[in-house]
C-alpha cells in the first residue's frame, strides 16, 4: 500500500511533471532518487 499522501516532503500535482510524485517545491521526481540509488549513487 502506497501512503505517499502523508509524507510532507513530497507532492503530486497534475501540472508538474505529468502528475508524478515530486519533492515539494521542485520538479524533481521522487523516482529519480530511487533510480540514482539503484544505479550506485550515494547520499552523503
N, C-alpha and C positions, 0 to 999 in steps of 0.2 A: 504494500500500500504506500503510495507516494503522499507525503504530507508537506510538500514544498510550500503550501499556503501559509504555514505557521512560522516559517523562517523569515525574520525581518530583513535579512541582508540580501534577499533576492526578490524579484518581482516578475510578473508576467503581464505584458501589455501587447495587445494585437498590433499596435502601431510601432512597436520596436522589434526588430529582428524577426519578423513574421510570427510573433507570439511566443517565441522561445523564452525559457526562463533565463533572466539576465541578472547580474549583480546590480543591486539597487542604485539608481542614478547613473548607470552606464548602459552601453550597448554591447557589453561583453557577455556572451553566453556562458552559463554555468557549465555547459557541456565542454567548453574549451578547456576549462581547468582539468576535468577528468581525462580528456584526451591527451593533454600535455603530461599529466602524471602517468598515464598508461604508457606513453612513449619515452618515459625515463626522466622527465623534468623533476626537479626537487624544489620544495618550498623552503626557503632559508629565512 
